[in-house]
């Protein structure tokens, strides 16, 4: 949030409300969470399949039966979005409280 202080100050100077600034930061946090979920989901399928095969050969000298639980993907999405929202809440609240005077006095 510190690196965005001037950006928040510009938004304040042009009339952005507390709620607007808070929503912008919350939405950005949720988008970052969604992109991380998407990347993790795309990478999890081939990596899990590879690991299942390697572990099966290492321990049993035969591949393990690999199944991908699609319902877990959606549960993980919900969990990631909730955690992203919780992690973004305090920085969003603090950013919404900044005034133009505080931003102009900021040296960073």
DSSP file (Angstrom, degrees, kcal/mol; ACC not computed):
  #  RESIDUE AA STRUCTURE BP1 BP2  ACC     N-H-->O    O-->H-N    N-H-->O    O-->H-N    TCO  KAPPA ALPHA  PHI   PSI    X-CA   Y-CA   Z-CA
    1    1 A X    >         0   0    0      0, 0.0     3,-1.2     0, 0.0     4,-0.2   0.000 360.0 360.0 360.0 -32.9    0.0    0.0    0.0
    2    2 A X  G >   +     0   0    0      1,-0.3     3,-1.5     2,-0.2     4,-0.3   0.900 360.0  54.1 -60.7 -40.9    2.9    2.4    0.7
    3    3 A X  G 3  S+     0   0    0      1,-0.3    -1,-0.3     2,-0.1     4,-0.2   0.650 109.0  50.6 -69.3 -12.4    4.1    2.3   -2.9
    4    4 A X  G <> S+     0   0    0     -3,-1.2     4,-2.4     1,-0.1    -1,-0.3   0.272  76.2 106.1-105.7  10.0    0.6    3.3   -4.0
    5    5 A X  H <> S+     0   0    0     -3,-1.5     4,-2.3     1,-0.2    -1,-0.1   0.905  81.0  47.9 -58.7 -44.4    0.2    6.3   -1.7
    6    6 A X  H  > S+     0   0    0     -4,-0.3     4,-2.2     2,-0.2    -1,-0.2   0.898 110.3  52.5 -65.8 -38.8    0.6    8.8   -4.5
    7    7 A X  H  > S+     0   0    0      1,-0.2     4,-2.1     2,-0.2    -1,-0.2   0.908 110.2  48.2 -62.0 -41.6   -1.9    7.0   -6.7
    8    8 A X  H  X S+     0   0    0     -4,-2.4     4,-2.6     1,-0.2    -1,-0.2   0.890 109.1  54.6 -65.1 -38.9   -4.4    7.1   -3.9
    9    9 A X  H  X S+     0   0    0     -4,-2.3     4,-2.6    -5,-0.2    -2,-0.2   0.893 106.9  49.9 -61.5 -40.5   -3.7   10.8   -3.4
   10   10 A X  H  X S+     0   0    0     -4,-2.2     4,-1.6     2,-0.2    -1,-0.2   0.920 110.8  49.4 -64.4 -43.5   -4.4   11.5   -7.0
   11   11 A X  H  <>S+     0   0    0     -4,-2.1     5,-2.8     1,-0.2    -2,-0.2   0.912 112.3  48.6 -61.7 -40.8   -7.7    9.6   -6.8
   12   12 A X  H ><5S+     0   0    0     -4,-2.6     3,-1.6     3,-0.2    -2,-0.2   0.915 107.8  55.0 -62.0 -43.4   -8.5   11.6   -3.6
   13   13 A X  H 3<5S+     0   0    0     -4,-2.6    -1,-0.2     1,-0.3    -2,-0.2   0.806 107.6  49.1 -64.0 -29.8   -7.7   14.8   -5.4
   14   14 A X  T 3<5S-     0   0    0     -4,-1.6    -1,-0.3    -5,-0.1    -2,-0.2   0.369 130.2 -92.4 -94.1   7.1  -10.1   14.1   -8.2
   15   15 A X  T < 5 +     0   0    0     -3,-1.6    -3,-0.2     1,-0.2     2,-0.2   0.649  62.4 164.4 103.0  16.6  -12.9   13.3   -5.7
   16   16 A X      < -     0   0    0     -5,-2.8    -1,-0.2    -6,-0.2     2,-0.1  -0.459  31.9-132.5 -67.7 136.4  -12.8    9.5   -5.1
   17   17 A X     >  -     0   0    0     -2,-0.2     4,-2.2     1,-0.1     5,-0.2  -0.342  22.1-104.8 -83.5 168.5  -14.8    8.6   -2.1
   18   18 A X  H  > S+     0   0    0      1,-0.2     4,-2.5     2,-0.2     5,-0.2   0.921 122.1  51.0 -56.5 -45.5  -13.6    6.2    0.7
   19   19 A X  H  > S+     0   0    0      1,-0.2     4,-2.6     2,-0.2    -1,-0.2   0.870 107.7  52.0 -62.7 -38.4  -15.9    3.5   -0.6
   20   20 A X  H  > S+     0   0    0      2,-0.2     4,-2.3     1,-0.2    -1,-0.2   0.939 112.0  45.0 -64.7 -47.4  -14.5    3.8   -4.1
   21   21 A X  H  X S+     0   0    0     -4,-2.2     4,-2.0     1,-0.2    -2,-0.2   0.916 113.9  50.1 -63.1 -42.9  -10.9    3.5   -3.0
   22   22 A X  H  X S+     0   0    0     -4,-2.5     4,-2.3    -5,-0.2    -2,-0.2   0.919 111.1  48.8 -62.7 -43.6  -11.7    0.6   -0.7
   23   23 A X  H  X S+     0   0    0     -4,-2.6     4,-2.8     2,-0.2     5,-0.2   0.897 108.4  54.1 -64.0 -40.5  -13.6   -1.2   -3.5
   24   24 A X  H  X S+     0   0    0     -4,-2.3     4,-2.2     1,-0.2    -1,-0.2   0.937 112.2  43.4 -59.3 -47.1  -10.7   -0.7   -6.0
   25   25 A X  H  X S+     0   0    0     -4,-2.0     4,-2.1     2,-0.2    -1,-0.2   0.886 114.3  49.9 -69.3 -38.6   -8.2   -2.3   -3.6
   26   26 A X  H  X S+     0   0    0     -4,-2.3     4,-2.3     2,-0.2    -2,-0.2   0.916 111.5  48.6 -64.9 -42.9  -10.6   -5.1   -2.7
   27   27 A X  H  X S+     0   0    0     -4,-2.8     4,-2.6     2,-0.2    -2,-0.2   0.906 110.2  51.6 -65.1 -40.7  -11.3   -5.9   -6.3
   28   28 A X  H  X S+     0   0    0     -4,-2.2     4,-2.3    -5,-0.2    -1,-0.2   0.915 110.2  49.3 -61.7 -41.8   -7.5   -5.9   -7.1
   29   29 A X  H  X S+     0   0    0     -4,-2.1     4,-2.1     1,-0.2    -2,-0.2   0.900 111.6  48.7 -62.4 -41.5   -6.9   -8.3   -4.2
   30   30 A X  H  X S+     0   0    0     -4,-2.3     4,-2.6     2,-0.2    -2,-0.2   0.883 110.1  51.6 -66.8 -38.5   -9.7  -10.6   -5.4
   31   31 A X  H  X S+     0   0    0     -4,-2.6     4,-2.8     2,-0.2     5,-0.2   0.906 108.8  50.4 -65.0 -40.7   -8.3  -10.5   -9.0
   32   32 A X  H  X S+     0   0    0     -4,-2.3     4,-2.2     1,-0.2    -2,-0.2   0.922 112.0  48.3 -61.9 -43.0   -4.8  -11.4   -7.8
   33   33 A X  H  X S+     0   0    0     -4,-2.1     4,-2.2     2,-0.2    -2,-0.2   0.905 111.6  49.6 -61.6 -42.4   -6.4  -14.3   -5.9
   34   34 A X  H  X S+     0   0    0     -4,-2.6     4,-2.6     2,-0.2    -2,-0.2   0.917 111.2  48.5 -64.9 -43.8   -8.4  -15.4   -8.9
   35   35 A X  H  X S+     0   0    0     -4,-2.8     4,-2.6     1,-0.2     5,-0.2   0.888 111.1  50.5 -64.3 -38.1   -5.3  -15.4  -11.2
   36   36 A X  H  X S+     0   0    0     -4,-2.2     4,-2.6    -5,-0.2    -1,-0.2   0.899 111.0  49.5 -66.7 -38.3   -3.3  -17.4   -8.7
   37   37 A X  H  X S+     0   0    0     -4,-2.2     4,-2.7     2,-0.2    -2,-0.2   0.931 111.7  49.0 -62.7 -45.1   -6.1  -19.9   -8.5
   38   38 A X  H  X S+     0   0    0     -4,-2.6     4,-2.5     2,-0.2    -2,-0.2   0.934 113.7  44.8 -61.6 -47.8   -6.2  -20.2  -12.2
   39   39 A X  H  X S+     0   0    0     -4,-2.6     4,-2.2     1,-0.2     5,-0.2   0.924 114.5  49.2 -62.7 -44.7   -2.5  -20.6  -12.6
   40   40 A X  H  X S+     0   0    0     -4,-2.6     4,-2.0    -5,-0.2    -2,-0.2   0.889 111.6  49.4 -61.9 -39.8   -2.4  -23.1   -9.8
   41   41 A X  H  X S+     0   0    0     -4,-2.7     4,-1.1     2,-0.2    -2,-0.2   0.919 111.2  48.7 -66.1 -44.1   -5.3  -25.1  -11.3
   42   42 A X  H  X S+     0   0    0     -4,-2.5     4,-0.6     1,-0.2    -2,-0.2   0.877 117.6  41.3 -64.3 -37.1   -3.7  -25.2  -14.7
   43   43 A X  H  X S+     0   0    0     -4,-2.2     4,-1.8    -5,-0.2     5,-0.3   0.768 103.9  67.7 -80.9 -25.8   -0.4  -26.4  -13.3
   44   44 A X  H  X S+     0   0    0     -4,-2.0     4,-2.5    -5,-0.2     5,-0.3   0.852  92.8  58.4 -67.4 -34.7   -1.8  -28.8  -10.8
   45   45 A X  H  X S+     0   0    0     -4,-1.1     4,-2.1     2,-0.2     5,-0.2   0.975 112.9  34.3 -63.4 -57.1   -3.2  -31.3  -13.3
   46   46 A X  H  X S+     0   0    0     -4,-0.6     4,-2.3     1,-0.2    -1,-0.2   0.892 120.5  50.1 -67.7 -35.9    0.1  -32.2  -15.1
   47   47 A X  H  X S+     0   0    0     -4,-1.8     4,-2.7     2,-0.2     5,-0.2   0.925 112.1  47.3 -67.2 -42.8    2.2  -31.9  -12.0
   48   48 A X  H  X S+     0   0    0     -4,-2.5     4,-2.5    -5,-0.3    -1,-0.2   0.904 112.4  49.6 -64.1 -41.6   -0.1  -34.1  -10.0
   49   49 A X  H  X S+     0   0    0     -4,-2.1     4,-2.0    -5,-0.3    -1,-0.2   0.923 112.6  47.5 -63.6 -44.2   -0.2  -36.7  -12.7
   50   50 A X  H  X S+     0   0    0     -4,-2.3     4,-2.5     1,-0.2    -2,-0.2   0.925 113.8  47.0 -61.6 -46.5    3.6  -36.7  -13.0
   51   51 A X  H  X S+     0   0    0     -4,-2.7     4,-2.8     1,-0.2     5,-0.3   0.886 109.5  53.9 -66.0 -38.2    4.0  -37.0   -9.3
   52   52 A X  H  X S+     0   0    0     -4,-2.5     4,-2.0    -5,-0.2    12,-0.8   0.917 111.5  45.5 -60.6 -44.0    1.5  -39.8   -9.0
   53   53 A X  H  X S+     0   0    0     -4,-2.0     4,-2.2    -5,-0.2    -2,-0.2   0.937 115.2  46.0 -65.0 -47.2    3.3  -41.8  -11.7
   54   54 A X  H  X S+     0   0    0     -4,-2.5     4,-2.3     2,-0.2    -2,-0.2   0.905 113.9  47.4 -65.3 -42.9    6.8  -41.2  -10.1
   55   55 A X  H  X S+     0   0    0     -4,-2.8     4,-2.5     2,-0.2     5,-0.4   0.902 111.3  52.5 -66.5 -39.9    5.7  -42.0   -6.6
   56   56 A X  H  X>S+     0   0    0     -4,-2.0     4,-2.7    -5,-0.3     6,-1.2   0.924 112.6  43.7 -60.9 -45.2    3.9  -45.1   -7.7
   57   57 A X  H  X5S+     0   0    0     -4,-2.2     4,-0.8     4,-0.3    -1,-0.2   0.873 114.0  51.7 -68.2 -35.9    7.0  -46.4   -9.5
   58   58 A X  H  <5S+     0   0    0     -4,-2.3    -2,-0.2    -5,-0.2    -1,-0.2   0.904 124.8  24.2 -66.8 -41.1    9.2  -45.5   -6.6
   59   59 A X  H  <5S+     0   0    0     -4,-2.5    -2,-0.2    -5,-0.2    -3,-0.2   0.818 140.0  17.7 -95.8 -34.4    7.2  -47.2   -4.0
   60   60 A X  H  <5S-     0   0    0     -4,-2.7    -3,-0.2    -5,-0.4    -2,-0.1   0.426  90.6-121.2-122.1  -2.0    5.3  -50.0   -5.8
   61   61 A X  S  <<S+     0   0    0     -4,-0.8     2,-0.3    -5,-0.6    -4,-0.3   0.788  89.3  76.9  58.6  29.6    7.1  -50.4   -9.2
   62   62 A X  S    S-     0   0    0     -6,-1.2    -2,-0.3    -9,-0.1    -1,-0.2  -0.966  90.8 -92.7-158.6 153.0    3.8  -49.5  -11.0
   63   63 A X        -     0   0    0     -2,-0.3   -10,-0.2    -7,-0.1     2,-0.2  -0.385  39.6-121.4 -70.3 147.4    1.9  -46.3  -11.6
   64   64 A X        -     0   0    0    -12,-0.8     2,-0.5     1,-0.1    -1,-0.1  -0.492  33.3 -97.9 -78.8 155.7   -0.8  -45.2   -9.2
   65   65 A X        -     0   0    0     -2,-0.2     2,-0.5    -9,-0.0    -1,-0.1  -0.665  44.5-148.9 -74.9 122.5   -4.3  -44.8  -10.4
   66   66 A X        +     0   0    0     -2,-0.5     2,-0.4     2,-0.0   -17,-0.1  -0.834  22.9 170.0-102.9 126.6   -4.7  -41.0  -11.0
   67   67 A X        -     0   0    0     -2,-0.5     2,-0.6     2,-0.0    -2,-0.0  -0.991  23.5-143.9-131.3 144.2   -7.9  -39.2  -10.5
   68   68 A X        -     0   0    0     -2,-0.4     2,-1.1     4,-0.0   -23,-0.0  -0.932  13.4-141.3-109.6 121.8   -8.5  -35.5  -10.5
   69   69 A X    >>  -     0   0    0     -2,-0.6     4,-0.8     1,-0.2     3,-0.6  -0.701  17.4-175.2 -87.9  99.8  -11.2  -34.2   -8.1
   70   70 A X  H 3> S+     0   0    0     -2,-1.1     4,-1.2     1,-0.2     3,-0.4   0.801  79.9  60.9 -68.1 -30.3  -13.0  -31.4   -9.9
   71   71 A X  H 3> S+     0   0    0      1,-0.2     4,-2.0     2,-0.2    -1,-0.2   0.852  99.1  58.1 -66.0 -30.9  -15.2  -30.5   -7.0
   72   72 A X  H <> S+     0   0    0     -3,-0.6     4,-2.6     1,-0.2    -1,-0.2   0.822  98.3  60.6 -66.2 -30.4  -12.0  -29.7   -5.0
   73   73 A X  H  X S+     0   0    0     -4,-0.8     4,-1.7    -3,-0.4    -1,-0.2   0.916 108.5  42.6 -61.9 -43.1  -11.0  -27.1   -7.7
   74   74 A X  H  X S+     0   0    0     -4,-1.2     4,-2.0     2,-0.2    -2,-0.2   0.861 112.8  52.0 -74.6 -35.9  -14.2  -25.2   -7.1
   75   75 A X  H  X S+     0   0    0     -4,-2.0     4,-2.3     1,-0.2    -2,-0.2   0.916 109.6  50.9 -62.9 -41.8  -13.9  -25.5   -3.3
   76   76 A X  H  X S+     0   0    0     -4,-2.6     4,-2.8     2,-0.2    -2,-0.2   0.872 106.4  55.2 -64.2 -37.3  -10.3  -24.1   -3.6
   77   77 A X  H  X S+     0   0    0     -4,-1.7     4,-2.5     2,-0.2     5,-0.2   0.944 109.2  46.5 -60.0 -47.8  -11.6  -21.2   -5.7
   78   78 A X  H  X S+     0   0    0     -4,-2.0     4,-2.3     1,-0.2    -2,-0.2   0.925 113.7  48.7 -60.6 -44.8  -14.0  -20.2   -3.0
   79   79 A X  H  X S+     0   0    0     -4,-2.3     4,-2.5     1,-0.2    -2,-0.2   0.915 111.7  48.9 -62.5 -44.0  -11.4  -20.6   -0.3
   80   80 A X  H  X S+     0   0    0     -4,-2.8     4,-2.5     1,-0.2    -1,-0.2   0.907 112.0  48.8 -63.0 -42.5   -8.8  -18.5   -2.3
   81   81 A X  H  X S+     0   0    0     -4,-2.5     4,-2.2     2,-0.2    -1,-0.2   0.895 111.8  48.6 -67.3 -39.1  -11.3  -15.7   -2.9
   82   82 A X  H  X S+     0   0    0     -4,-2.3     4,-2.4    -5,-0.2    -2,-0.2   0.933 113.6  46.8 -64.7 -45.0  -12.4  -15.6    0.7
   83   83 A X  H  X S+     0   0    0     -4,-2.5     4,-2.6     2,-0.2    -2,-0.2   0.883 111.5  52.0 -64.8 -37.6   -8.7  -15.4    1.8
   84   84 A X  H  X S+     0   0    0     -4,-2.5     4,-1.6     2,-0.2    -1,-0.2   0.905 110.2  48.8 -63.5 -41.5   -8.0  -12.8   -0.8
   85   85 A X  H  X S+     0   0    0     -4,-2.2     4,-1.1     2,-0.2    -2,-0.2   0.927 113.2  46.4 -63.8 -45.0  -10.9  -10.7    0.5
   86   86 A X  H  X S+     0   0    0     -4,-2.4     4,-0.6     1,-0.2     3,-0.3   0.899 112.9  49.7 -64.7 -40.4   -9.7  -11.0    4.1
   87   87 A X  H  < S+     0   0    0     -4,-2.6     4,-0.5     1,-0.2    -1,-0.2   0.772 114.1  45.7 -70.5 -25.4   -6.1  -10.2    3.2
   88   88 A X  H  X S+     0   0    0     -4,-1.6     4,-2.2    -5,-0.2    -1,-0.2   0.625  93.5  81.1 -90.5 -14.8   -7.1   -7.1    1.3
   89   89 A X  H  X S+     0   0    0     -4,-1.1     4,-2.6    -3,-0.3     5,-0.2   0.933  91.9  44.0 -63.0 -51.2   -9.6   -5.7    3.8
   90   90 A X  H  X S+     0   0    0     -4,-0.6     4,-2.7     1,-0.2     5,-0.2   0.937 115.9  46.9 -64.8 -47.4   -7.1   -4.0    6.2
   91   91 A X  H  > S+     0   0    0     -4,-0.5     4,-2.4     1,-0.2    -1,-0.2   0.894 113.8  50.0 -60.4 -36.2   -5.0   -2.4    3.5
   92   92 A X  H  X S+     0   0    0     -4,-2.2     4,-2.1     2,-0.2    -2,-0.2   0.916 111.4  47.8 -66.7 -42.1   -8.2   -1.3    1.7
   93   93 A X  H  X S+     0   0    0     -4,-2.6     4,-1.0    -5,-0.2    -2,-0.2   0.922 113.4  47.7 -64.0 -43.9   -9.5    0.2    4.9
   94   94 A X  H  X S+     0   0    0     -4,-2.7     4,-0.5     1,-0.2     3,-0.4   0.893 111.7  50.2 -64.8 -39.7   -6.2    2.0    5.6
   95   95 A X  H >< S+     0   0    0     -4,-2.4     3,-1.1     1,-0.2    -1,-0.2   0.884 106.5  55.4 -66.0 -37.6   -6.0    3.4    2.1
   96   96 A X  H 3< S+     0   0    0     -4,-2.1    -1,-0.2     1,-0.2    -2,-0.2   0.754 103.5  56.5 -67.6 -22.6   -9.6    4.7    2.3
   97   97 A X  H 3< S+     0   0    0     -4,-1.0    -1,-0.2    -3,-0.4    -2,-0.2   0.605  81.6 109.3 -84.9 -12.0   -8.7    6.7    5.4
   98   98 A X    <<  -     0   0    0     -3,-1.1     2,-0.2    -4,-0.5    -3,-0.0  -0.389  56.6-151.3 -66.7 140.0   -5.8    8.6    3.7
   99   99 A X     >  -     0   0    0      1,-0.1     4,-2.0    -2,-0.1     5,-0.2  -0.680  27.4-110.2-105.1 165.1   -6.4   12.2    3.1
  100  100 A X  H  > S+     0   0    0     -2,-0.2     4,-2.5     1,-0.2     5,-0.2   0.891 119.5  54.7 -60.5 -39.6   -5.0   14.4    0.4
  101  101 A X  H  > S+     0   0    0      1,-0.2     4,-1.8     2,-0.2    -1,-0.2   0.907 107.3  49.3 -61.5 -43.3   -2.9   16.3    3.0
  102  102 A X  H  > S+     0   0    0      1,-0.2     4,-0.7     2,-0.2    -1,-0.2   0.891 112.2  48.5 -63.1 -39.0   -1.4   13.0    4.3
  103  103 A X  H >< S+     0   0    0     -4,-2.0     3,-0.6     1,-0.2    -2,-0.2   0.897 110.0  50.6 -69.3 -40.5   -0.5   11.9    0.8
  104  104 A X  H 3< S+     0   0    0     -4,-2.5    -1,-0.2     1,-0.2    -2,-0.2   0.829 111.2  49.4 -67.2 -30.0    1.1   15.3   -0.1
  105  105 A X  H 3< S+     0   0    0     -4,-1.8    -1,-0.2    -5,-0.2    -2,-0.2   0.632  89.2 107.6 -80.5 -14.0    3.2   15.1    3.1
  106  106 A X    <<  -     0   0    0     -4,-0.7     2,-0.5    -3,-0.6    -3,-0.0  -0.455  49.9-168.6 -70.3 131.9    4.3   11.6    2.3
  107  107 A X              0   0    0     -2,-0.2    -3,-0.0     1,-0.1    -2,-0.0  -0.953 360.0 360.0-120.6 110.3    7.9   11.2    1.2
  108  108 A X              0   0    0     -2,-0.5    -1,-0.1  -105,-0.0    -2,-0.0   0.393 360.0 360.0-140.6 360.0    8.6    7.8   -0.3
